[in-house]
């Protein structure tokens, strides 16, 4: 997921995406805890996607202030 793709979305869509990514992160953490997670890189990818979404949300909020 690229930041340029995220900038095309509105605040509501970004909030929904953030919620979805956090649920995915929780699921991956549980799989890791149980020893069922095969690709540990997935955790890193989801964590970075969450950071991207939060960054774009803050940029949008800063522009409207």
PQR file of N, CA, C, O and H, with PARSE charges and radii, in Angstrom:
ATOM      1  N   UNK A   1       0.846  -1.168   0.000 -0.4000 1.5000
ATOM      2  CA  UNK A   1       0.000   0.000   0.000 -0.0000 2.0000
ATOM      3  C   UNK A   1       0.895   1.236   0.000  0.5500 1.7000
ATOM      4  O   UNK A   1       1.825   1.347   0.798 -0.5500 1.4000
ATOM      5  N   UNK A   2       0.601   2.147  -0.894 -0.4000 1.5000
ATOM      6  CA  UNK A   2       1.411   3.353  -1.013 -0.0000 2.0000
ATOM      7  C   UNK A   2       0.665   4.547  -0.430  0.5500 1.7000
ATOM      8  O   UNK A   2      -0.565   4.572  -0.390 -0.5500 1.4000
ATOM      9  H   UNK A   2      -0.155   2.057  -1.543  0.4000 1.0000
ATOM     10  N   UNK A   3       1.428   5.528   0.017 -0.4000 1.5000
ATOM     11  CA  UNK A   3       0.836   6.731   0.594 -0.0000 2.0000
ATOM     12  C   UNK A   3       0.029   7.498  -0.447  0.5500 1.7000
ATOM     13  O   UNK A   3      -0.969   8.135  -0.108 -0.5500 1.4000
ATOM     14  H   UNK A   3       2.427   5.508  -0.015  0.4000 1.0000
ATOM     15  N   UNK A   4       0.444   7.445  -1.694 -0.4000 1.5000
ATOM     16  CA  UNK A   4      -0.292   8.152  -2.744 -0.0000 2.0000
ATOM     17  C   UNK A   4      -1.694   7.564  -2.916  0.5500 1.7000
ATOM     18  O   UNK A   4      -2.639   8.295  -3.212 -0.5500 1.4000
ATOM     19  H   UNK A   4       1.255   6.927  -1.969  0.4000 1.0000
ATOM     20  N   UNK A   5      -1.834   6.253  -2.734 -0.4000 1.5000
ATOM     21  CA  UNK A   5      -3.151   5.620  -2.796 -0.0000 2.0000
ATOM     22  C   UNK A   5      -4.012   6.072  -1.626  0.5500 1.7000
ATOM     23  O   UNK A   5      -5.218   6.267  -1.776 -0.5500 1.4000
ATOM     24  H   UNK A   5      -1.066   5.659  -2.494  0.4000 1.0000
ATOM     25  N   UNK A   6      -3.395   6.238  -0.462 -0.4000 1.5000
ATOM     26  CA  UNK A   6      -4.135   6.626   0.734 -0.0000 2.0000
ATOM     27  C   UNK A   6      -4.612   8.068   0.671  0.5500 1.7000
ATOM     28  O   UNK A   6      -5.669   8.400   1.208 -0.5500 1.4000
ATOM     29  H   UNK A   6      -2.415   6.079  -0.340  0.4000 1.0000
ATOM     30  N   UNK A   7      -3.838   8.925   0.017 -0.4000 1.5000
ATOM     31  CA  UNK A   7      -4.215  10.336  -0.055 -0.0000 2.0000
ATOM     32  C   UNK A   7      -5.473  10.555  -0.886  0.5500 1.7000
ATOM     33  O   UNK A   7      -6.114  11.599  -0.772 -0.5500 1.4000
ATOM     34  H   UNK A   7      -2.980   8.656  -0.419  0.4000 1.0000
ATOM     35  N   UNK A   8      -5.829   9.592  -1.711 -0.4000 1.5000
ATOM     36  CA  UNK A   8      -7.035   9.687  -2.512 -0.0000 2.0000
ATOM     37  C   UNK A   8      -8.300   9.330  -1.758  0.5500 1.7000
ATOM     38  O   UNK A   8      -9.399   9.455  -2.298 -0.5500 1.4000
ATOM     39  H   UNK A   8      -5.308   8.743  -1.803  0.4000 1.0000
ATOM     40  N   UNK A   9      -8.161   8.885  -0.514 -0.4000 1.5000
ATOM     41  CA  UNK A   9      -9.316   8.465   0.275 -0.0000 2.0000
ATOM     42  C   UNK A   9      -9.719   9.567   1.251  0.5500 1.7000
ATOM     43  O   UNK A   9      -8.913  10.423   1.617 -0.5500 1.4000
ATOM     44  H   UNK A   9      -7.268   8.783  -0.076  0.4000 1.0000
ATOM     45  N   UNK A  10     -10.976   9.523   1.659 -0.4000 1.5000
ATOM     46  CA  UNK A  10     -11.433  10.511   2.635 -0.0000 2.0000
ATOM     47  C   UNK A  10     -11.190   9.995   4.056  0.5500 1.7000
ATOM     48  O   UNK A  10     -10.745   8.862   4.241 -0.5500 1.4000
ATOM     49  H   UNK A  10     -11.630   8.828   1.362  0.4000 1.0000
ATOM     50  N   UNK A  11     -11.482  10.823   5.049 -0.4000 1.5000
ATOM     51  CA  UNK A  11     -11.173  10.499   6.441 -0.0000 2.0000
ATOM     52  C   UNK A  11     -11.933   9.259   6.921  0.5500 1.7000
ATOM     53  O   UNK A  11     -11.378   8.452   7.666 -0.5500 1.4000
ATOM     54  H   UNK A  11     -11.843  11.744   4.899  0.4000 1.0000
ATOM     55  N   UNK A  12     -13.167   9.101   6.514 -0.4000 1.5000
ATOM     56  CA  UNK A  12     -13.956   7.941   6.925 -0.0000 2.0000
ATOM     57  C   UNK A  12     -13.383   6.635   6.407  0.5500 1.7000
ATOM     58  O   UNK A  12     -13.324   5.637   7.125 -0.5500 1.4000
ATOM     59  H   UNK A  12     -13.618   9.757   5.908  0.4000 1.0000
ATOM     60  N   UNK A  13     -12.964   6.657   5.153 -0.4000 1.5000
ATOM     61  CA  UNK A  13     -12.365   5.458   4.554 -0.0000 2.0000
ATOM     62  C   UNK A  13     -11.044   5.117   5.247  0.5500 1.7000
ATOM     63  O   UNK A  13     -10.730   3.944   5.446 -0.5500 1.4000
ATOM     64  H   UNK A  13     -13.012   7.468   4.569  0.4000 1.0000
ATOM     65  N   UNK A  14     -10.273   6.143   5.613 -0.4000 1.5000
ATOM     66  CA  UNK A  14      -9.006   5.900   6.300 -0.0000 2.0000
ATOM     67  C   UNK A  14      -9.238   5.310   7.686  0.5500 1.7000
ATOM     68  O   UNK A  14      -8.488   4.436   8.120 -0.5500 1.4000
ATOM     69  H   UNK A  14     -10.528   7.096   5.451  0.4000 1.0000
ATOM     70  N   UNK A  15     -10.268   5.780   8.384 -0.4000 1.5000
ATOM     71  CA  UNK A  15     -10.572   5.228   9.705 -0.0000 2.0000
ATOM     72  C   UNK A  15     -10.976   3.766   9.601  0.5500 1.7000
ATOM     73  O   UNK A  15     -10.567   2.944  10.421 -0.5500 1.4000
ATOM     74  H   UNK A  15     -10.877   6.490   8.031  0.4000 1.0000
ATOM     75  N   UNK A  16     -11.779   3.441   8.596 -0.4000 1.5000
ATOM     76  CA  UNK A  16     -12.186   2.051   8.387 -0.0000 2.0000
ATOM     77  C   UNK A  16     -10.984   1.169   8.062  0.5500 1.7000
ATOM     78  O   UNK A  16     -10.869   0.047   8.555 -0.5500 1.4000
ATOM     79  H   UNK A  16     -12.112   4.109   7.930  0.4000 1.0000
ATOM     80  N   UNK A  17     -10.098   1.690   7.232 -0.4000 1.5000
ATOM     81  CA  UNK A  17      -8.903   0.941   6.860 -0.0000 2.0000
ATOM     82  C   UNK A  17      -7.997   0.738   8.070  0.5500 1.7000
ATOM     83  O   UNK A  17      -7.420  -0.337   8.236 -0.5500 1.4000
ATOM     84  H   UNK A  17     -10.191   2.601   6.831  0.4000 1.0000
ATOM     85  N   UNK A  18      -7.867   1.751   8.911 -0.4000 1.5000
ATOM     86  CA  UNK A  18      -7.049   1.644  10.111 -0.0000 2.0000
ATOM     87  C   UNK A  18      -7.611   0.580  11.054  0.5500 1.7000
ATOM     88  O   UNK A  18      -6.857  -0.210  11.624 -0.5500 1.4000
ATOM     89  H   UNK A  18      -8.335   2.624   8.776  0.4000 1.0000
ATOM     90  N   UNK A  19      -8.925   0.561  11.216 -0.4000 1.5000
ATOM     91  CA  UNK A  19      -9.558  -0.449  12.063 -0.0000 2.0000
ATOM     92  C   UNK A  19      -9.313  -1.850  11.517  0.5500 1.7000
ATOM     93  O   UNK A  19      -9.013  -2.775  12.272 -0.5500 1.4000
ATOM     94  H   UNK A  19      -9.537   1.203  10.753  0.4000 1.0000
ATOM     95  N   UNK A  20      -9.439  -2.000  10.225 -0.4000 1.5000
ATOM     96  CA  UNK A  20      -9.201  -3.297   9.582 -0.0000 2.0000
ATOM     97  C   UNK A  20      -7.751  -3.752   9.766  0.5500 1.7000
ATOM     98  O   UNK A  20      -7.492  -4.923  10.047 -0.5500 1.4000
ATOM     99  H   UNK A  20      -9.683  -1.248   9.612  0.4000 1.0000
ATOM    100  N   UNK A  21      -6.812  -2.823   9.607 -0.4000 1.5000
ATOM    101  CA  UNK A  21      -5.396  -3.166   9.771 -0.0000 2.0000
ATOM    102  C   UNK A  21      -5.070  -3.533  11.213  0.5500 1.7000
ATOM    103  O   UNK A  21      -4.263  -4.431  11.454 -0.5500 1.4000
ATOM    104  H   UNK A  21      -7.022  -1.872   9.379  0.4000 1.0000
ATOM    105  N   UNK A  22      -5.682  -2.857  12.165 -0.4000 1.5000
ATOM    106  CA  UNK A  22      -5.442  -3.191  13.578 -0.0000 2.0000
ATOM    107  C   UNK A  22      -5.998  -4.565  13.920  0.5500 1.7000
ATOM    108  O   UNK A  22      -5.393  -5.305  14.697 -0.5500 1.4000
ATOM    109  H   UNK A  22      -6.337  -2.127  11.969  0.4000 1.0000
ATOM    110  N   UNK A  23      -7.145  -4.911  13.347 -0.4000 1.5000
ATOM    111  CA  UNK A  23      -7.688  -6.253  13.558 -0.0000 2.0000
ATOM    112  C   UNK A  23      -6.755  -7.304  12.966  0.5500 1.7000
ATOM    113  O   UNK A  23      -6.524  -8.352  13.570 -0.5500 1.4000
ATOM    114  H   UNK A  23      -7.636  -4.311  12.717  0.4000 1.0000
ATOM    115  N   UNK A  24      -6.221  -7.017  11.781 -0.4000 1.5000
ATOM    116  CA  UNK A  24      -5.289  -7.943  11.148 -0.0000 2.0000
ATOM    117  C   UNK A  24      -4.020  -8.089  11.984  0.5500 1.7000
ATOM    118  O   UNK A  24      -3.490  -9.190  12.133 -0.5500 1.4000
ATOM    119  H   UNK A  24      -6.409  -6.166  11.291  0.4000 1.0000
ATOM    120  N   UNK A  25      -3.536  -6.968  12.531 -0.4000 1.5000
ATOM    121  CA  UNK A  25      -2.346  -7.012  13.368 -0.0000 2.0000
ATOM    122  C   UNK A  25      -2.594  -7.868  14.613  0.5500 1.7000
ATOM    123  O   UNK A  25      -1.738  -8.660  15.005 -0.5500 1.4000
ATOM    124  H   UNK A  25      -3.967  -6.073  12.410  0.4000 1.0000
ATOM    125  N   UNK A  26      -3.755  -7.708  15.225 -0.4000 1.5000
ATOM    126  CA  UNK A  26      -4.090  -8.507  16.402 -0.0000 2.0000
ATOM    127  C   UNK A  26      -4.117  -9.993  16.054  0.5500 1.7000
ATOM    128  O   UNK A  26      -3.591 -10.824  16.794 -0.5500 1.4000
ATOM    129  H   UNK A  26      -4.451  -7.065  14.907  0.4000 1.0000
ATOM    130  N   UNK A  27      -4.733 -10.311  14.927 -0.4000 1.5000
ATOM    131  CA  UNK A  27      -4.812 -11.700  14.492 -0.0000 2.0000
ATOM    132  C   UNK A  27      -3.420 -12.284  14.257  0.5500 1.7000
ATOM    133  O   UNK A  27      -3.137 -13.413  14.658 -0.5500 1.4000
ATOM    134  H   UNK A  27      -5.160  -9.635  14.326  0.4000 1.0000
ATOM    135  N   UNK A  28      -2.563 -11.517  13.611 -0.4000 1.5000
ATOM    136  CA  UNK A  28      -1.208 -11.985  13.354 -0.0000 2.0000
ATOM    137  C   UNK A  28      -0.415 -12.164  14.647  0.5500 1.7000
ATOM    138  O   UNK A  28       0.371 -13.103  14.771 -0.5500 1.4000
ATOM    139  H   UNK A  28      -2.792 -10.600  13.285  0.4000 1.0000
ATOM    140  N   UNK A  29      -0.620 -11.262  15.612 -0.4000 1.5000
ATOM    141  CA  UNK A  29       0.069 -11.394  16.900 -0.0000 2.0000
ATOM    142  C   UNK A  29      -0.382 -12.652  17.634  0.5500 1.7000
ATOM    143  O   UNK A  29       0.426 -13.336  18.262 -0.5500 1.4000
ATOM    144  H   UNK A  29      -1.259 -10.499  15.511  0.4000 1.0000
ATOM    145  N   UNK A  30      -1.674 -12.953  17.552 -0.4000 1.5000
ATOM    146  CA  UNK A  30      -2.183 -14.171  18.194 -0.0000 2.0000
ATOM    147  C   UNK A  30      -1.607 -15.417  17.512  0.5500 1.7000
ATOM    148  O   UNK A  30      -1.241 -16.386  18.177 -0.5500 1.4000
ATOM    149  H   UNK A  30      -2.331 -12.398  17.042  0.4000 1.0000
ATOM    150  N   UNK A  31      -1.532 -15.379  16.186 -0.4000 1.5000
ATOM    151  CA  UNK A  31      -0.954 -16.513  15.468 -0.0000 2.0000
ATOM    152  C   UNK A  31       0.516 -16.690  15.836  0.5500 1.7000
ATOM    153  O   UNK A  31       0.996 -17.813  15.987 -0.5500 1.4000
ATOM    154  H   UNK A  31      -1.829 -14.592  15.645  0.4000 1.0000
ATOM    155  N   UNK A  32       1.221 -15.574  15.977 -0.4000 1.5000
ATOM    156  CA  UNK A  32       2.628 -15.638  16.341 -0.0000 2.0000
ATOM    157  C   UNK A  32       2.781 -16.223  17.750  0.5500 1.7000
ATOM    158  O   UNK A  32       3.665 -17.043  17.999 -0.5500 1.4000
ATOM    159  H   UNK A  32       0.831 -14.662  15.854  0.4000 1.0000
ATOM    160  N   UNK A  33       1.915 -15.791  18.659 -0.4000 1.5000
ATOM    161  CA  UNK A  33       1.962 -16.286  20.037 -0.0000 2.0000
ATOM    162  C   UNK A  33       1.694 -17.777  20.130  0.5500 1.7000
ATOM    163  O   UNK A  33       2.265 -18.468  20.974 -0.5500 1.4000
ATOM    164  H   UNK A  33       1.197 -15.125  18.457  0.4000 1.0000
ATOM    165  N   UNK A  34       0.830 -18.265  19.268 -0.4000 1.5000
ATOM    166  CA  UNK A  34       0.497 -19.686  19.267 -0.0000 2.0000
ATOM    167  C   UNK A  34       1.487 -20.517  18.466  0.5500 1.7000
ATOM    168  O   UNK A  34       1.443 -21.746  18.504 -0.5500 1.4000
ATOM    169  H   UNK A  34       0.366 -17.704  18.583  0.4000 1.0000
ATOM    170  N   UNK A  35       2.365 -19.861  17.753 -0.4000 1.5000
ATOM    171  CA  UNK A  35       3.348 -20.568  16.939 -0.0000 2.0000
ATOM    172  C   UNK A  35       2.825 -20.978  15.577  0.5500 1.7000
ATOM    173  O   UNK A  35       3.414 -21.839  14.923 -0.5500 1.4000
ATOM    174  H   UNK A  35       2.401 -18.863  17.722  0.4000 1.0000
ATOM    175  N   UNK A  36       1.724 -20.374  15.135 -0.4000 1.5000
ATOM    176  CA  UNK A  36       1.111 -20.735  13.856 -0.0000 2.0000
ATOM    177  C   UNK A  36       1.474 -19.789  12.719  0.5500 1.7000
ATOM    178  O   UNK A  36       1.099 -20.033  11.572 -0.5500 1.4000
ATOM    179  H   UNK A  36       1.245 -19.674  15.666  0.4000 1.0000
ATOM    180  N   UNK A  37       2.188 -18.727  13.014 -0.4000 1.5000
ATOM    181  CA  UNK A  37       2.513 -17.735  11.993 -0.0000 2.0000
ATOM    182  C   UNK A  37       3.723 -18.196  11.190  0.5500 1.7000
ATOM    183  O   UNK A  37       4.796 -18.434  11.745 -0.5500 1.4000
ATOM    184  H   UNK A  37       2.494 -18.529  13.945  0.4000 1.0000
ATOM    185  N   UNK A  38       3.540 -18.317   9.888 -0.4000 1.5000
ATOM    186  CA  UNK A  38       4.621 -18.799   9.034 -0.0000 2.0000
ATOM    187  C   UNK A  38       5.511 -17.664   8.544  0.5500 1.7000
ATOM    188  O   UNK A  38       6.737 -17.770   8.583 -0.5500 1.4000
ATOM    189  H   UNK A  38       2.668 -18.123   9.437  0.4000 1.0000
ATOM    190  N   UNK A  39       4.901 -16.589   8.087 -0.4000 1.5000
ATOM    191  CA  UNK A  39       5.681 -15.472   7.549 -0.0000 2.0000
ATOM    192  C   UNK A  39       5.715 -14.313   8.524  0.5500 1.7000
ATOM    193  O   UNK A  39       4.759 -13.541   8.605 -0.5500 1.4000
ATOM    194  H   UNK A  39       3.905 -16.503   8.055  0.4000 1.0000
ATOM    195  N   UNK A  40       6.804 -14.183   9.263 -0.4000 1.5000
ATOM    196  CA  UNK A  40       6.885 -13.123  10.268 -0.0000 2.0000
ATOM    197  C   UNK A  40       6.956 -11.742   9.628  0.5500 1.7000
ATOM    198  O   UNK A  40       6.718 -10.736  10.297 -0.5500 1.4000
ATOM    199  H   UNK A  40       7.580 -14.811   9.197  0.4000 1.0000
ATOM    200  N   UNK A  41       7.278 -11.684   8.343 -0.4000 1.5000
ATOM    201  CA  UNK A  41       7.339 -10.397   7.648 -0.0000 2.0000
ATOM    202  C   UNK A  41       5.967  -9.744   7.561  0.5500 1.7000
ATOM    203  O   UNK A  41       5.868  -8.534   7.360 -0.5500 1.4000
ATOM    204  H   UNK A  41       7.471 -12.501   7.799  0.4000 1.0000
ATOM    205  N   UNK A  42       4.909 -10.534   7.711 -0.4000 1.5000
ATOM    206  CA  UNK A  42       3.551  -9.979   7.647 -0.0000 2.0000
ATOM    207  C   UNK A  42       3.323  -8.975   8.774  0.5500 1.7000
ATOM    208  O   UNK A  42       2.669  -7.953   8.570 -0.5500 1.4000
ATOM    209  H   UNK A  42       4.989 -11.517   7.874  0.4000 1.0000
ATOM    210  N   UNK A  43       3.855  -9.258   9.950 -0.4000 1.5000
ATOM    211  CA  UNK A  43       3.711  -8.336  11.078 -0.0000 2.0000
ATOM    212  C   UNK A  43       4.340  -6.981  10.757  0.5500 1.7000
ATOM    213  O   UNK A  43       3.754  -5.934  11.028 -0.5500 1.4000
ATOM    214  H   UNK A  43       4.387 -10.088  10.115  0.4000 1.0000
ATOM    215  N   UNK A  44       5.524  -7.015  10.183 -0.4000 1.5000
ATOM    216  CA  UNK A  44       6.234  -5.787   9.838 -0.0000 2.0000
ATOM    217  C   UNK A  44       5.468  -5.000   8.785  0.5500 1.7000
ATOM    218  O   UNK A  44       5.363  -3.776   8.872 -0.5500 1.4000
ATOM    219  H   UNK A  44       6.000  -7.867   9.963  0.4000 1.0000
ATOM    220  N   UNK A  45       4.934  -5.698   7.792 -0.4000 1.5000
ATOM    221  CA  UNK A  45       4.193  -5.048   6.722 -0.0000 2.0000
ATOM    222  C   UNK A  45       2.938  -4.355   7.255  0.5500 1.7000
ATOM    223  O   UNK A  45       2.656  -3.211   6.898 -0.5500 1.4000
ATOM    224  H   UNK A  45       5.018  -6.692   7.721  0.4000 1.0000
ATOM    225  N   UNK A  46       2.196  -5.047   8.104 -0.4000 1.5000
ATOM    226  CA  UNK A  46       0.962  -4.477   8.659 -0.0000 2.0000
ATOM    227  C   UNK A  46       1.290  -3.287   9.553  0.5500 1.7000
ATOM    228  O   UNK A  46       0.593  -2.273   9.522 -0.5500 1.4000
ATOM    229  H   UNK A  46       2.426  -5.976   8.394  0.4000 1.0000
ATOM    230  N   UNK A  47       2.338  -3.408  10.341 -0.4000 1.5000
ATOM    231  CA  UNK A  47       2.726  -2.313  11.233 -0.0000 2.0000
ATOM    232  C   UNK A  47       3.085  -1.058  10.431  0.5500 1.7000
ATOM    233  O   UNK A  47       2.722   0.054  10.814 -0.5500 1.4000
ATOM    234  H   UNK A  47       2.904  -4.232  10.367  0.4000 1.0000
ATOM    235  N   UNK A  48       3.785  -1.242   9.338 -0.4000 1.5000
ATOM    236  CA  UNK A  48       4.158  -0.091   8.494 -0.0000 2.0000
ATOM    237  C   UNK A  48       2.948   0.499   7.777  0.5500 1.7000
ATOM    238  O   UNK A  48       2.866   1.713   7.590 -0.5500 1.4000
ATOM    239  H   UNK A  48       4.079  -2.145   9.026  0.4000 1.0000
ATOM    240  N   UNK A  49       2.008  -0.359   7.374 -0.4000 1.5000
ATOM    241  CA  UNK A  49       0.783   0.142   6.745 -0.0000 2.0000
ATOM    242  C   UNK A  49      -0.022   0.983   7.730  0.5500 1.7000
ATOM    243  O   UNK A  49      -0.582   2.014   7.358 -0.5500 1.4000
ATOM    244  H   UNK A  49       2.075  -1.345   7.525  0.4000 1.0000
ATOM    245  N   UNK A  50      -0.079   0.544   8.989 -0.4000 1.5000
ATOM    246  CA  UNK A  50      -0.774   1.316  10.019 -0.0000 2.0000
ATOM    247  C   UNK A  50      -0.118   2.686  10.172  0.5500 1.7000
ATOM    248  O   UNK A  50      -0.810   3.698  10.276 -0.5500 1.4000
ATOM    249  H   UNK A  50       0.376  -0.293   9.292  0.4000 1.0000
ATOM    250  N   UNK A  51       1.193   2.720  10.185 -0.4000 1.5000
ATOM    251  CA  UNK A  51       1.915   3.991  10.309 -0.0000 2.0000
ATOM    252  C   UNK A  51       1.632   4.899   9.124  0.5500 1.7000
ATOM    253  O   UNK A  51       1.472   6.108   9.296 -0.5500 1.4000
ATOM    254  H   UNK A  51       1.755   1.897  10.100  0.4000 1.0000
ATOM    255  N   UNK A  52       1.567   4.334   7.921 -0.4000 1.5000
ATOM    256  CA  UNK A  52       1.266   5.136   6.723 -0.0000 2.0000
ATOM    257  C   UNK A  52      -0.126   5.760   6.819  0.5500 1.7000
ATOM    258  O   UNK A  52      -0.312   6.941   6.527 -0.5500 1.4000
ATOM    259  H   UNK A  52       1.697   3.353   7.781  0.4000 1.0000
ATOM    260  N   UNK A  53      -1.094   4.950   7.232 -0.4000 1.5000
ATOM    261  CA  UNK A  53      -2.470   5.448   7.336 -0.0000 2.0000
ATOM    262  C   UNK A  53      -2.534   6.566   8.368  0.5500 1.7000
ATOM    263  O   UNK A  53      -3.166   7.594   8.125 -0.5500 1.4000
ATOM    264  H   UNK A  53      -0.943   3.990   7.469  0.4000 1.0000
ATOM    265  N   UNK A  54      -1.893   6.382   9.509 -0.4000 1.5000
ATOM    266  CA  UNK A  54      -1.908   7.405  10.548 -0.0000 2.0000
ATOM    267  C   UNK A  54      -1.235   8.692  10.075  0.5500 1.7000
ATOM    268  O   UNK A  54      -1.700   9.789  10.383 -0.5500 1.4000
ATOM    269  H   UNK A  54      -1.379   5.547   9.707  0.4000 1.0000
ATOM    270  N   UNK A  55      -0.144   8.555   9.329 -0.4000 1.5000
ATOM    271  CA  UNK A  55       0.563   9.720   8.808 -0.0000 2.0000
ATOM    272  C   UNK A  55      -0.321  10.509   7.855  0.5500 1.7000
ATOM    273  O   UNK A  55      -0.396  11.734   7.947 -0.5500 1.4000
ATOM    274  H   UNK A  55       0.233   7.664   9.079  0.4000 1.0000
ATOM    275  N   UNK A  56      -0.983   9.822   6.951 -0.4000 1.5000
ATOM    276  CA  UNK A  56      -1.865  10.499   5.990 -0.0000 2.0000
ATOM    277  C   UNK A  56      -3.046  11.141   6.718  0.5500 1.7000
ATOM    278  O   UNK A  56      -3.470  12.239   6.354 -0.5500 1.4000
ATOM    279  H   UNK A  56      -0.922   8.827   6.877  0.4000 1.0000
ATOM    280  N   UNK A  57      -3.581  10.471   7.740 -0.4000 1.5000
ATOM    281  CA  UNK A  57      -4.687  11.038   8.497 -0.0000 2.0000
ATOM    282  C   UNK A  57      -4.255  12.337   9.174  0.5500 1.7000
ATOM    283  O   UNK A  57      -5.002  13.316   9.180 -0.5500 1.4000
ATOM    284  H   UNK A  57      -3.237   9.580   8.035  0.4000 1.0000
ATOM    285  N   UNK A  58      -3.047  12.344   9.743 -0.4000 1.5000
ATOM    286  CA  UNK A  58      -2.540  13.563  10.378 -0.0000 2.0000
ATOM    287  C   UNK A  58      -2.288  14.666   9.372  0.5500 1.7000
ATOM    288  O   UNK A  58      -2.510  15.838   9.676 -0.5500 1.4000
ATOM    289  H   UNK A  58      -2.441  11.549   9.738  0.4000 1.0000
ATOM    290  N   UNK A  59      -1.831  14.321   8.185 -0.4000 1.5000
ATOM    291  CA  UNK A  59      -1.612  15.328   7.149 -0.0000 2.0000
ATOM    292  C   UNK A  59      -2.937  15.947   6.717  0.5500 1.7000
ATOM    293  O   UNK A  59      -3.033  17.161   6.534 -0.5500 1.4000
ATOM    294  H   UNK A  59      -1.650  13.369   7.937  0.4000 1.0000
ATOM    295  N   UNK A  60      -3.951  15.113   6.558 -0.4000 1.5000
ATOM    296  CA  UNK A  60      -5.276  15.623   6.168 -0.0000 2.0000
ATOM    297  C   UNK A  60      -5.833  16.516   7.259  0.5500 1.7000
ATOM    298  O   UNK A  60      -6.397  17.573   6.977 -0.5500 1.4000
ATOM    299  H   UNK A  60      -3.874  14.127   6.707  0.4000 1.0000
ATOM    300  N   UNK A  61      -5.677  16.094   8.499 -0.4000 1.5000
ATOM    301  CA  UNK A  61      -6.185  16.876   9.624 -0.0000 2.0000
ATOM    302  C   UNK A  61      -5.448  18.224   9.730  0.5500 1.7000
ATOM    303  O   UNK A  61      -6.057  19.240  10.066 -0.5500 1.4000
ATOM    304  H   UNK A  61      -5.219  15.235   8.728  0.4000 1.0000
ATOM    305  N   UNK A  62      -4.163  18.228   9.448 -0.4000 1.5000
ATOM    306  CA  UNK A  62      -3.377  19.458   9.500 -0.0000 2.0000
ATOM    307  C   UNK A  62      -3.763  20.439   8.408  0.5500 1.7000
ATOM    308  O   UNK A  62      -3.723  21.652   8.614 -0.5500 1.4000
ATOM    309  H   UNK A  62      -3.669  17.403   9.175  0.4000 1.0000
ATOM    310  N   UNK A  63      -4.135  19.916   7.246 -0.4000 1.5000
ATOM    311  CA  UNK A  63      -4.542  20.781   6.142 -0.0000 2.0000
ATOM    312  C   UNK A  63      -5.874  21.471   6.414  0.5500 1.7000
ATOM    313  O   UNK A  63      -6.090  22.611   6.005 -0.5500 1.4000
ATOM    314  H   UNK A  63      -4.167  18.931   7.079  0.4000 1.0000
ATOM    315  N   UNK A  64      -6.763  20.761   7.109 -0.4000 1.5000
ATOM    316  CA  UNK A  64      -8.099  21.323   7.338 -0.0000 2.0000
ATOM    317  C   UNK A  64      -8.113  22.275   8.524  0.5500 1.7000
ATOM    318  O   UNK A  64      -9.083  23.011   8.705 -0.5500 1.4000
ATOM    319  H   UNK A  64      -6.587  19.834   7.441  0.4000 1.0000
ATOM    320  N   UNK A  65      -7.058  22.280   9.338 -0.4000 1.5000
ATOM    321  CA  UNK A  65      -7.026  23.152  10.528 -0.0000 2.0000
ATOM    322  C   UNK A  65      -6.639  24.564  10.169  0.5500 1.7000
ATOM    323  O   UNK A  65      -6.563  25.425  11.045 -0.5500 1.4000
ATOM    324  H   UNK A  65      -6.270  21.682   9.191  0.4000 1.0000
TER
END
